[in-house]
Amino acid sequence: MKKILVILLVAAAYAGGYGYGRWYGKSPASAQAATQARDRKVLYYVDAMHPWYKSDHPGTAPDCGMKLTPVYDGQQSQYESKLPPGGVAITPQQQQLIGVEYGSPQYEDVTDTVRAAARVTLDETKIAKVQAKLDGWIDQVFVDFTGKSVKQGDPLLTIYSPEALATQQEYLLAIKAQHLMHDNPVHEMVGSTESLVAAARKRLELWDISDAQIDRIGRTGETIKNLTLYSPISGFVMERNAFAKQRVGADTPLYTVADLSTVWVMADVFEYEASHVRLNQPATLTLDYLPGRVFRGRVSNILPQVDPNTRTLKVRIQFDNPDFTLKPDMYGEVQLQAGGARKLMVPQSAVLNSGDRQVVFVDRGNGYFEPRPVEIGEQRDNGIEILSGLRVGERIVTSGNFLLDSESQLQSAREGGAHDRPNH
């Protein structure tokens, strides 16, 4: 009986092992395939999306981040390097011969600077015109040449005017009548004489006769034959039209006095750079005759009209000029700081620009190069902004790309796609 039980247990164990292997164990074919896969030699690793990229080590593709696929001995035909349209393959020796150099797009903090030719002009808010406002003859001239520095209140000239002399006499008579009527019980008479005094004094004031001169006339009781005109502001005489014994009228300009403690600088900004200019924007001015010296000011006005001949916009910048170094009609160069921005930049030599299309050659590894269309933005002295088409860290060609482009066009022609890519 015991022998029968032992035989049954052995049979059940065999049947259970067979069933497990039948349903859950690997098939002989699968096991053989796995053994062959382990025994095969890995030749290299490729990017399944871009099979022209090869690597000797496992990892991820640098462009798309996909895991690299191993290529075993015997599978090369499945992963033959297929170049993108217009792509070229250049050996290291050929690269050295044509002078291929590399770089990569990088984000940079870019400060936009607008440079413009500029001219120093007068501050129009600090210009004063001197006129007599009455008819007469100039007697004495105290400021007798253009360019002379004057202070506010300095005498400029004396003028004899019969009209002013007659008004002074009226003023004295009105004062005398006022004194006579001071104790008069008829208040209307007193008020009338006061009005006469006020009216005569007002006429003298309107002729720019100073309060000191008018008070002197009233105090001494004597008229002033020659009235003195004084400088209304401190500055420099820019124009002079006053000479001794000259007859002048109310509309005769005698002097132009300008305060040069501040000046305006008019900069000609090109139309395409106008968007970088704003009010109160800091600006610097340099002059050829003063190398190394920089003047600092701010934009005070942007004129509303573009010059139709030069296609430039007039920008007015105000500068302090305490030592009068800046003189009207000097020429210089203005720089306007338009603020900074973080931009993706590449060297200018990296971009092949045909006008309607811009291309950068990207190194795909193993001697393969892809012509990548890009969208460019602002062009600067040291680089070009890339708006789309490249990423940070990609390896690009910065020198020798013209020869690569020639080979690319030949490759496109061989593939029948020469009409798809315009010449550069």
C-alpha positions as a Markdown table, in Angstrom:
| # | Residue | x | y | z |
|---|---|---|---|---|
| 1 | Met | 0.0 | 0.0 | 0.0 |
| 2 | Lys | 2.8 | 2.4 | 0.9 |
| 3 | Lys | 4.6 | 1.7 | -2.4 |
| 4 | Ile | 1.4 | 2.6 | -4.2 |
| 5 | Leu | 1.2 | 6.0 | -2.4 |
| 6 | Val | 4.8 | 6.8 | -3.2 |
| 7 | Ile | 4.2 | 6.1 | -6.9 |
| 8 | Leu | 1.1 | 8.3 | -7.0 |
| 9 | Leu | 3.0 | 11.2 | -5.3 |
| 10 | Val | 5.8 | 11.0 | -7.8 |
| 11 | Ala | 3.4 | 10.9 | -10.7 |
| 12 | Ala | 1.5 | 14.0 | -9.3 |
| 13 | Ala | 4.7 | 16.0 | -8.9 |
| 14 | Tyr | 5.8 | 15.2 | -12.4 |
| 15 | Ala | 2.4 | 16.2 | -13.8 |
| 16 | Gly | 2.4 | 19.5 | -11.9 |
| 17 | Gly | 5.9 | 20.4 | -13.0 |
| 18 | Tyr | 5.1 | 19.6 | -16.6 |
| 19 | Gly | 1.9 | 21.7 | -16.5 |
| 20 | Tyr | 3.7 | 24.7 | -15.0 |
| 21 | Gly | 6.4 | 24.5 | -17.6 |
| 22 | Arg | 3.7 | 24.1 | -20.2 |
| 23 | Trp | 1.8 | 27.2 | -19.2 |
| 24 | Tyr | 4.3 | 29.5 | -17.5 |
| 25 | Gly | 7.7 | 28.4 | -18.6 |
| 26 | Lys | 9.6 | 29.9 | -21.6 |
| 27 | Ser | 9.3 | 28.1 | -24.9 |
| 28 | Pro | 12.5 | 26.5 | -26.2 |
| 29 | Ala | 12.4 | 28.9 | -29.1 |
| 30 | Ser | 12.2 | 31.9 | -26.8 |
| 31 | Ala | 14.9 | 30.7 | -24.6 |
| 32 | Gln | 17.1 | 30.1 | -27.6 |
| 33 | Ala | 16.4 | 33.6 | -28.9 |
| 34 | Ala | 17.3 | 35.1 | -25.6 |
| 35 | Thr | 20.5 | 33.1 | -25.5 |
| 36 | Gln | 21.4 | 34.3 | -29.0 |
| 37 | Ala | 20.7 | 37.9 | -28.0 |
| 38 | Arg | 23.0 | 37.6 | -25.1 |
| 39 | Asp | 25.7 | 36.0 | -27.1 |
| 40 | Arg | 25.5 | 38.6 | -30.0 |
| 41 | Lys | 28.0 | 41.5 | -30.0 |
| 42 | Val | 26.7 | 45.1 | -29.6 |
| 43 | Leu | 28.4 | 47.1 | -32.4 |
| 44 | Tyr | 27.1 | 50.6 | -31.3 |
| 45 | Tyr | 24.0 | 52.5 | -30.1 |
| 46 | Val | 21.8 | 54.7 | -32.2 |
| 47 | Asp | 18.9 | 57.1 | -31.8 |
| 48 | Ala | 15.9 | 55.4 | -33.2 |
| 49 | Met | 14.4 | 58.7 | -34.2 |
| 50 | His | 17.6 | 59.9 | -35.8 |
| 51 | Pro | 19.5 | 56.8 | -36.8 |
| 52 | Trp | 22.5 | 58.8 | -38.1 |
| 53 | Tyr | 23.5 | 59.5 | -34.5 |
| 54 | Lys | 25.8 | 56.8 | -33.2 |
| 55 | Ser | 27.5 | 56.2 | -29.9 |
| 56 | Asp | 29.9 | 53.6 | -28.5 |
| 57 | His | 28.2 | 53.7 | -25.1 |
| 58 | Pro | 24.5 | 53.4 | -24.0 |
| 59 | Gly | 22.7 | 56.5 | -22.8 |
| 60 | Thr | 20.3 | 59.0 | -24.3 |
| 61 | Ala | 20.3 | 61.0 | -27.5 |
| 62 | Pro | 21.5 | 64.6 | -26.9 |
| 63 | Asp | 18.8 | 66.2 | -29.2 |
| 64 | Cys | 15.6 | 64.5 | -28.2 |
| 65 | Gly | 16.5 | 62.7 | -24.9 |
| 66 | Met | 15.4 | 59.2 | -26.2 |
| 67 | Lys | 17.1 | 56.1 | -24.9 |
| 68 | Leu | 19.7 | 54.8 | -27.4 |
| 69 | Thr | 19.0 | 51.5 | -29.1 |
| 70 | Pro | 21.7 | 48.8 | -29.3 |
| 71 | Val | 22.7 | 47.6 | -32.8 |
| 72 | Tyr | 23.9 | 44.0 | -32.8 |
| 73 | Asp | 26.2 | 42.3 | -35.2 |
| 74 | Gly | 24.0 | 41.4 | -38.2 |
| 75 | Gln | 21.5 | 44.3 | -37.7 |
| 76 | Gln | 23.5 | 47.0 | -39.5 |
| 77 | Ser | 21.3 | 47.0 | -42.5 |
| 78 | Gln | 18.3 | 47.9 | -40.4 |
| 79 | Tyr | 20.1 | 51.0 | -39.0 |
| 80 | Glu | 22.0 | 52.2 | -42.0 |
| 81 | Ser | 22.6 | 55.9 | -41.4 |
| 82 | Lys | 19.9 | 57.8 | -43.3 |
| 83 | Leu | 20.7 | 61.6 | -43.5 |
| 84 | Pro | 18.0 | 64.2 | -43.3 |
| 85 | Pro | 17.2 | 66.1 | -46.5 |
| 86 | Gly | 20.3 | 68.0 | -47.6 |
| 87 | Gly | 22.4 | 66.3 | -44.9 |
| 88 | Val | 26.1 | 65.7 | -45.6 |
| 89 | Ala | 28.7 | 63.3 | -44.2 |
| 90 | Ile | 32.2 | 64.8 | -43.8 |
| 91 | Thr | 35.2 | 62.8 | -42.5 |
| 92 | Pro | 37.4 | 64.3 | -39.7 |
| 93 | Gln | 40.2 | 64.7 | -42.3 |
| 94 | Gln | 37.9 | 66.7 | -44.6 |
| 95 | Gln | 36.6 | 68.8 | -41.7 |
| 96 | Gln | 40.2 | 69.7 | -40.9 |
| 97 | Leu | 40.9 | 70.6 | -44.5 |
| 98 | Ile | 37.9 | 72.9 | -44.9 |
| 99 | Gly | 38.4 | 74.5 | -41.4 |
| 100 | Val | 35.2 | 73.4 | -39.7 |
| 101 | Glu | 34.8 | 75.0 | -36.3 |
| 102 | Tyr | 32.1 | 74.5 | -33.7 |
| 103 | Gly | 30.0 | 76.4 | -31.2 |
| 104 | Ser | 26.7 | 76.2 | -29.5 |
| 105 | Pro | 23.6 | 78.4 | -28.9 |
| 106 | Gln | 23.7 | 80.1 | -25.5 |
| 107 | Tyr | 21.4 | 82.4 | -23.6 |
| 108 | Glu | 23.0 | 85.8 | -23.0 |
| 109 | Asp | 21.9 | 88.9 | -21.2 |
| 110 | Val | 21.8 | 91.3 | -24.1 |
| 111 | Thr | 21.7 | 95.1 | -23.6 |
| 112 | Asp | 20.2 | 96.9 | -26.6 |
| 113 | Thr | 22.3 | 100.0 | -27.4 |
| 114 | Val | 21.3 | 102.5 | -30.0 |
| 115 | Arg | 24.1 | 104.6 | -31.5 |
| 116 | Ala | 23.3 | 107.8 | -33.4 |
| 117 | Ala | 25.0 | 110.9 | -34.8 |
| 118 | Ala | 24.1 | 114.0 | -32.8 |
| 119 | Arg | 24.5 | 117.7 | -32.7 |
| 120 | Val | 24.6 | 120.1 | -29.7 |
| 121 | Thr | 21.9 | 122.8 | -29.7 |
| 122 | Leu | 20.6 | 125.5 | -27.4 |
| 123 | Asp | 18.1 | 124.7 | -24.7 |
| 124 | Glu | 15.1 | 126.6 | -26.2 |
| 125 | Thr | 13.5 | 127.0 | -22.8 |
| 126 | Lys | 16.5 | 129.1 | -21.7 |
| 127 | Ile | 16.7 | 131.7 | -24.5 |
| 128 | Ala | 15.7 | 135.4 | -23.9 |
| 129 | Lys | 15.2 | 138.0 | -26.6 |
| 130 | Val | 15.8 | 141.7 | -25.6 |
| 131 | Gln | 13.8 | 144.4 | -27.3 |
| 132 | Ala | 13.2 | 148.1 | -26.5 |
| 133 | Lys | 9.3 | 148.0 | -26.8 |
| 134 | Leu | 9.4 | 151.7 | -27.7 |
| 135 | Asp | 10.8 | 154.0 | -30.4 |
| 136 | Gly | 14.0 | 155.8 | -29.7 |
| 137 | Trp | 17.8 | 156.0 | -30.2 |
| 138 | Ile | 20.5 | 154.0 | -28.5 |
| 139 | Asp | 22.9 | 156.1 | -26.6 |
| 140 | Gln | 25.4 | 153.8 | -24.8 |
| 141 | Val | 26.2 | 150.1 | -25.5 |
| 142 | Phe | 27.6 | 148.1 | -22.6 |
| 143 | Val | 27.6 | 144.7 | -24.2 |
| 144 | Asp | 29.3 | 145.3 | -27.5 |
| 145 | Phe | 30.2 | 141.9 | -28.9 |
| 146 | Thr | 28.6 | 138.5 | -29.5 |
| 147 | Gly | 29.6 | 135.7 | -27.1 |
| 148 | Lys | 30.0 | 137.9 | -24.1 |
| 149 | Ser | 28.9 | 136.4 | -20.8 |
| 150 | Val | 26.3 | 138.4 | -18.8 |
| 151 | Lys | 24.6 | 138.0 | -15.5 |
| 152 | Gln | 20.9 | 138.5 | -14.9 |
| 153 | Gly | 20.4 | 142.3 | -14.2 |
| 154 | Asp | 23.6 | 143.4 | -16.0 |
| 155 | Pro | 23.1 | 146.6 | -18.0 |
| 156 | Leu | 23.0 | 146.1 | -21.8 |
| 157 | Leu | 22.5 | 149.6 | -23.2 |
| 158 | Thr | 20.8 | 152.9 | -22.7 |
| 159 | Ile | 18.1 | 154.3 | -24.9 |
| 160 | Tyr | 16.6 | 157.8 | -25.4 |
| 161 | Ser | 12.9 | 157.8 | -26.2 |
| 162 | Pro | 10.8 | 161.0 | -26.4 |
| 163 | Glu | 7.7 | 158.9 | -25.7 |
| 164 | Ala | 9.2 | 157.4 | -22.5 |
| 165 | Leu | 10.4 | 160.9 | -21.5 |
| 166 | Ala | 6.8 | 162.3 | -21.9 |
| 167 | Thr | 5.4 | 159.4 | -19.8 |
| 168 | Gln | 7.9 | 160.1 | -17.0 |
| 169 | Gln | 6.7 | 163.7 | -17.0 |
| 170 | Glu | 3.1 | 162.6 | -16.8 |
| 171 | Tyr | 4.1 | 160.3 | -13.9 |
| 172 | Leu | 5.7 | 163.2 | -12.0 |
| 173 | Leu | 2.7 | 165.5 | -12.6 |
| 174 | Ala | 0.4 | 162.8 | -11.3 |
| 175 | Ile | 2.5 | 162.4 | -8.2 |
| 176 | Lys | 2.5 | 166.1 | -7.6 |
| 177 | Ala | -1.3 | 166.2 | -8.1 |
| 178 | Gln | -1.7 | 163.3 | -5.6 |
| 179 | His | 0.3 | 165.3 | -3.0 |
| 180 | Leu | -1.9 | 168.4 | -3.5 |
| 181 | Met | -5.1 | 166.4 | -3.2 |
| 182 | His | -4.0 | 164.4 | -0.2 |
| 183 | Asp | -5.9 | 166.6 | 2.3 |
| 184 | Asn | -8.8 | 167.4 | -0.1 |
| 185 | Pro | -12.1 | 166.5 | 1.5 |
| 186 | Val | -13.5 | 165.4 | -1.9 |
| 187 | His | -12.5 | 161.8 | -1.9 |
| 188 | Glu | -13.3 | 161.4 | -5.6 |
| 189 | Met | -10.6 | 163.8 | -6.5 |
| 190 | Val | -8.0 | 161.9 | -4.4 |
| 191 | Gly | -9.0 | 158.7 | -6.0 |
| 192 | Ser | -8.6 | 160.2 | -9.5 |
| 193 | Thr | -5.1 | 161.4 | -8.9 |
| 194 | Glu | -4.1 | 157.9 | -7.5 |
| 195 | Ser | -5.4 | 156.4 | -10.7 |
| 196 | Leu | -3.3 | 158.7 | -12.8 |
| 197 | Val | -0.2 | 157.8 | -10.8 |
| 198 | Ala | -0.9 | 154.1 | -11.2 |
| 199 | Ala | -1.6 | 154.4 | -14.9 |
| 200 | Ala | 1.6 | 156.3 | -15.7 |
| 201 | Arg | 3.7 | 153.9 | -13.6 |
| 202 | Lys | 2.1 | 150.9 | -15.4 |
| 203 | Arg | 3.1 | 152.3 | -18.8 |
| 204 | Leu | 6.7 | 152.7 | -17.6 |
| 205 | Glu | 6.7 | 149.1 | -16.3 |
| 206 | Leu | 5.4 | 147.7 | -19.6 |
| 207 | Trp | 8.4 | 149.3 | -21.3 |
| 208 | Asp | 10.7 | 147.2 | -19.1 |
| 209 | Ile | 11.7 | 150.2 | -17.0 |
| 210 | Ser | 12.8 | 148.7 | -13.7 |
| 211 | Asp | 11.1 | 149.4 | -10.4 |
| 212 | Ala | 14.3 | 151.0 | -9.1 |
| 213 | Gln | 14.4 | 153.5 | -12.0 |
| 214 | Ile | 10.7 | 154.4 | -11.5 |
| 215 | Asp | 11.2 | 154.8 | -7.8 |
| 216 | Arg | 14.2 | 157.0 | -8.5 |
| 217 | Ile | 12.1 | 159.2 | -10.8 |
| 218 | Gly | 9.4 | 159.6 | -8.1 |
| 219 | Arg | 11.9 | 160.2 | -5.3 |
| 220 | Thr | 14.0 | 162.8 | -7.1 |
| 221 | Gly | 11.3 | 164.4 | -9.2 |
| 222 | Glu | 13.6 | 164.3 | -12.2 |
| 223 | Thr | 13.1 | 162.4 | -15.4 |
| 224 | Ile | 15.7 | 160.0 | -16.8 |
| 225 | Lys | 16.7 | 161.0 | -20.2 |
| 226 | Asn | 18.4 | 157.7 | -21.2 |
| 227 | Leu | 16.7 | 154.6 | -19.9 |
| 228 | Thr | 18.8 | 151.4 | -19.2 |
| 229 | Leu | 17.8 | 148.0 | -20.5 |
| 230 | Tyr | 19.1 | 145.0 | -18.4 |
| 231 | Ser | 19.7 | 141.4 | -19.2 |
| 232 | Pro | 16.7 | 139.2 | -18.2 |
| 233 | Ile | 18.8 | 136.1 | -17.6 |
| 234 | Ser | 22.4 | 134.9 | -17.1 |
| 235 | Gly | 24.1 | 133.5 | -20.1 |
| 236 | Phe | 25.9 | 134.3 | -23.3 |
| 237 | Val | 25.0 | 136.8 | -26.0 |
| 238 | Met | 24.3 | 134.7 | -29.1 |
| 239 | Glu | 23.1 | 137.6 | -31.3 |
| 240 | Arg | 23.6 | 141.4 | -31.1 |
| 241 | Asn | 21.9 | 144.1 | -33.1 |
| 242 | Ala | 22.6 | 147.1 | -30.9 |
| 243 | Phe | 24.9 | 149.9 | -31.9 |
| 244 | Ala | 25.5 | 153.4 | -30.6 |
| 245 | Lys | 23.3 | 156.2 | -32.2 |
| 246 | Gln | 21.2 | 153.5 | -33.8 |
| 247 | Arg | 17.5 | 154.2 | -34.2 |
| 248 | Val | 15.3 | 151.4 | -32.9 |
| 249 | Gly | 11.6 | 150.6 | -32.8 |
| 250 | Ala | 9.3 | 148.5 | -30.6 |
| 251 | Asp | 9.8 | 145.5 | -32.9 |
| 252 | Thr | 13.7 | 145.8 | -33.2 |
| 253 | Pro | 15.5 | 142.7 | -31.7 |
| 254 | Leu | 18.5 | 144.0 | -29.9 |
| 255 | Tyr | 20.1 | 140.9 | -28.2 |
| 256 | Thr | 19.6 | 137.2 | -27.9 |
| 257 | Val | 20.9 | 135.8 | -24.6 |
| 258 | Ala | 21.1 | 132.0 | -24.0 |
| 259 | Asp | 21.8 | 130.1 | -20.8 |
| 260 | Leu | 24.2 | 127.3 | -21.6 |
| 261 | Ser | 24.2 | 125.7 | -18.2 |
| 262 | Thr | 22.0 | 123.0 | -19.9 |
| 263 | Val | 22.0 | 122.2 | -23.6 |
| 264 | Trp | 20.0 | 120.0 | -25.9 |
| 265 | Val | 21.5 | 117.3 | -28.1 |
| 266 | Met | 19.5 | 116.3 | -31.2 |
| 267 | Ala | 20.2 | 112.7 | -32.1 |
| 268 | Asp | 19.2 | 111.2 | -35.5 |
| 269 | Val | 17.9 | 107.7 | -34.7 |
| 270 | Phe | 17.1 | 105.4 | -37.6 |
| 271 | Glu | 13.5 | 104.5 | -38.1 |
| 272 | Tyr | 14.0 | 100.8 | -37.4 |
| 273 | Glu | 15.6 | 101.6 | -34.1 |
| 274 | Ala | 12.9 | 104.0 | -32.9 |
| 275 | Ser | 11.2 | 101.3 | -30.8 |
| 276 | His | 14.2 | 101.2 | -28.5 |
| 277 | Val | 13.9 | 104.8 | -27.5 |
| 278 | Arg | 11.7 | 106.1 | -24.7 |
| 279 | Leu | 11.3 | 109.2 | -22.6 |
| 280 | Asn | 13.7 | 109.7 | -19.6 |
| 281 | Gln | 16.0 | 107.0 | -21.1 |
| 282 | Pro | 19.6 | 107.4 | -20.0 |
| 283 | Ala | 22.0 | 108.5 | -22.7 |
| 284 | Thr | 25.7 | 109.2 | -23.1 |
| 285 | Leu | 27.5 | 111.6 | -25.5 |
| 286 | Thr | 31.1 | 111.4 | -26.7 |
| 287 | Leu | 33.0 | 114.0 | -28.8 |
| 288 | Asp | 35.9 | 113.3 | -31.1 |
| 289 | Tyr | 37.8 | 116.3 | -29.8 |
| 290 | Leu | 37.5 | 115.1 | -26.2 |
| 291 | Pro | 38.5 | 111.4 | -26.3 |
| 292 | Gly | 37.8 | 109.5 | -23.1 |
| 293 | Arg | 35.2 | 112.0 | -21.7 |
| 294 | Val | 31.6 | 110.9 | -21.5 |
| 295 | Phe | 28.7 | 113.2 | -20.9 |
| 296 | Arg | 25.5 | 111.8 | -19.3 |
| 297 | Gly | 21.9 | 112.9 | -19.9 |
| 298 | Arg | 18.3 | 111.8 | -20.4 |
| 299 | Val | 15.9 | 111.8 | -23.3 |
| 300 | Ser | 13.5 | 114.7 | -22.8 |
| 301 | Asn | 11.5 | 114.6 | -26.0 |
| 302 | Ile | 10.9 | 112.4 | -29.1 |
| 303 | Leu | 9.8 | 114.4 | -32.1 |
| 304 | Pro | 6.6 | 113.1 | -33.7 |
| 305 | Gln | 7.8 | 113.1 | -37.3 |
| 306 | Val | 10.4 | 111.1 | -39.2 |
| 307 | Asp | 12.6 | 113.0 | -41.6 |
| 308 | Pro | 11.4 | 111.8 | -45.1 |
| 309 | Asn | 14.9 | 112.2 | -46.6 |
| 310 | Thr | 17.1 | 110.5 | -44.1 |
| 311 | Arg | 14.4 | 108.2 | -42.6 |
| 312 | Thr | 15.6 | 109.2 | -39.1 |
| 313 | Leu | 13.7 | 110.3 | -36.0 |
| 314 | Lys | 14.8 | 113.3 | -34.1 |
| 315 | Val | 15.4 | 112.5 | -30.4 |
| 316 | Arg | 16.1 | 115.4 | -28.0 |
| 317 | Ile | 18.4 | 114.7 | -25.0 |
| 318 | Gln | 19.1 | 117.2 | -22.2 |
| 319 | Phe | 22.6 | 117.4 | -20.7 |
| 320 | Asp | 23.9 | 119.5 | -17.8 |
| 321 | Asn | 26.7 | 121.8 | -18.9 |
| 322 | Pro | 28.0 | 123.5 | -15.8 |
| 323 | Asp | 31.5 | 124.2 | -17.2 |
| 324 | Phe | 30.1 | 125.1 | -20.7 |
| 325 | Thr | 32.2 | 122.4 | -22.4 |
| 326 | Leu | 29.3 | 121.5 | -24.7 |
| 327 | Lys | 28.9 | 124.3 | -27.2 |
| 328 | Pro | 26.1 | 124.7 | -29.8 |
| 329 | Asp | 26.7 | 123.0 | -33.2 |
| 330 | Met | 29.3 | 120.5 | -31.9 |
| 331 | Tyr | 28.9 | 117.1 | -33.4 |
| 332 | Gly | 29.3 | 113.8 | -31.5 |
| 333 | Glu | 27.8 | 110.3 | -31.0 |
| 334 | Val | 25.0 | 109.4 | -28.7 |
| 335 | Gln | 24.4 | 106.0 | -27.2 |
| 336 | Leu | 21.1 | 105.1 | -25.7 |
| 337 | Gln | 20.8 | 102.2 | -23.3 |
| 338 | Ala | 17.5 | 100.4 | -24.1 |
| 339 | Gly | 17.5 | 97.8 | -21.3 |
| 340 | Gly | 18.5 | 94.2 | -21.2 |
| 341 | Ala | 16.8 | 90.9 | -22.2 |
| 342 | Arg | 17.8 | 87.2 | -22.1 |
| 343 | Lys | 18.2 | 86.0 | -25.7 |
| 344 | Leu | 19.4 | 82.8 | -27.4 |
| 345 | Met | 22.4 | 83.9 | -29.4 |
| 346 | Val | 24.8 | 82.3 | -31.9 |
| 347 | Pro | 27.8 | 83.8 | -33.7 |
| 348 | Gln | 27.0 | 85.6 | -36.9 |
| 349 | Ser | 29.2 | 83.3 | -38.9 |
| 350 | Ala | 27.0 | 80.4 | -38.0 |
| 351 | Val | 24.0 | 81.6 | -39.9 |
| 352 | Leu | 23.7 | 81.3 | -43.7 |
| 353 | Asn | 21.3 | 84.0 | -44.7 |
| 354 | Ser | 19.8 | 83.9 | -48.2 |
| 355 | Gly | 17.3 | 86.7 | -47.5 |
| 356 | Asp | 14.2 | 84.5 | -47.5 |
| 357 | Arg | 15.7 | 81.6 | -45.5 |
| 358 | Gln | 18.3 | 81.2 | -42.8 |
| 359 | Val | 20.1 | 78.0 | -42.2 |
| 360 | Val | 22.5 | 76.7 | -39.5 |
| 361 | Phe | 24.4 | 73.4 | -39.8 |
| 362 | Val | 24.0 | 71.2 | -36.8 |
| 363 | Asp | 26.5 | 68.5 | -36.0 |
| 364 | Arg | 24.6 | 65.2 | -35.6 |
| 365 | Gly | 27.7 | 63.2 | -34.6 |
| 366 | Asn | 29.9 | 60.7 | -36.4 |
| 367 | Gly | 30.7 | 63.3 | -39.2 |
| 368 | Tyr | 27.0 | 63.9 | -40.1 |
| 369 | Phe | 25.7 | 67.5 | -40.5 |
| 370 | Glu | 22.1 | 68.6 | -40.8 |
| 371 | Pro | 21.1 | 71.9 | -42.4 |
| 372 | Arg | 18.5 | 73.3 | -39.9 |
| 373 | Pro | 16.2 | 76.2 | -40.9 |
| 374 | Val | 16.1 | 78.8 | -38.2 |
| 375 | Glu | 14.2 | 82.0 | -37.5 |
| 376 | Ile | 16.4 | 84.9 | -36.6 |
| 377 | Gly | 15.8 | 88.1 | -34.6 |
| 378 | Glu | 18.0 | 91.0 | -33.8 |
| 379 | Gln | 21.5 | 91.1 | -35.4 |
| 380 | Arg | 24.3 | 92.5 | -33.2 |
| 381 | Asp | 28.0 | 93.1 | -33.6 |
| 382 | Asn | 28.9 | 89.8 | -32.0 |
| 383 | Gly | 26.0 | 87.5 | -32.7 |
| 384 | Ile | 22.5 | 86.9 | -34.0 |
| 385 | Glu | 19.4 | 86.1 | -32.0 |
| 386 | Ile | 17.7 | 82.8 | -32.7 |
| 387 | Leu | 13.9 | 82.9 | -32.2 |
| 388 | Ser | 13.3 | 79.2 | -33.2 |
| 389 | Gly | 15.0 | 76.2 | -34.7 |
| 390 | Leu | 17.8 | 75.6 | -32.2 |
| 391 | Arg | 18.2 | 74.6 | -28.6 |
| 392 | Val | 20.8 | 75.4 | -26.0 |
| 393 | Gly | 23.8 | 73.0 | -26.1 |
| 394 | Glu | 23.3 | 71.8 | -29.7 |
| 395 | Arg | 26.7 | 71.7 | -31.5 |
| 396 | Ile | 26.6 | 73.9 | -34.6 |
| 397 | Val | 29.1 | 74.8 | -37.2 |
| 398 | Thr | 30.5 | 78.4 | -37.0 |
| 399 | Ser | 33.2 | 78.2 | -39.6 |
| 400 | Gly | 33.5 | 76.2 | -42.9 |
| 401 | Asn | 29.7 | 76.1 | -43.3 |
| 402 | Phe | 29.8 | 77.6 | -46.8 |
| 403 | Leu | 31.6 | 74.5 | -48.1 |
| 404 | Leu | 29.2 | 72.3 | -46.1 |
| 405 | Asp | 26.3 | 74.2 | -47.8 |
| 406 | Ser | 27.8 | 73.5 | -51.3 |
| 407 | Glu | 28.0 | 69.8 | -50.5 |
| 408 | Ser | 24.5 | 69.9 | -49.1 |
| 409 | Gln | 23.2 | 71.4 | -52.3 |
| 410 | Leu | 25.0 | 68.7 | -54.3 |
| 411 | Gln | 23.5 | 66.1 | -52.1 |
| 412 | Ser | 20.0 | 67.6 | -52.5 |
| 413 | Ala | 20.5 | 67.6 | -56.3 |
| 414 | Arg | 21.5 | 63.9 | -56.2 |
| 415 | Glu | 18.4 | 63.1 | -54.2 |
| 416 | Gly | 16.2 | 65.1 | -56.6 |
| 417 | Gly | 15.4 | 67.8 | -54.1 |
| 418 | Ala | 17.4 | 70.7 | -55.4 |
| 419 | His | 14.2 | 72.6 | -56.1 |
| 420 | Asp | 13.1 | 72.4 | -52.5 |
| 421 | Arg | 16.1 | 74.4 | -51.1 |
| 422 | Pro | 16.9 | 77.8 | -52.4 |
| 423 | Asn | 20.5 | 78.8 | -52.9 |
| 424 | His | 22.3 | 80.6 | -50.2 |
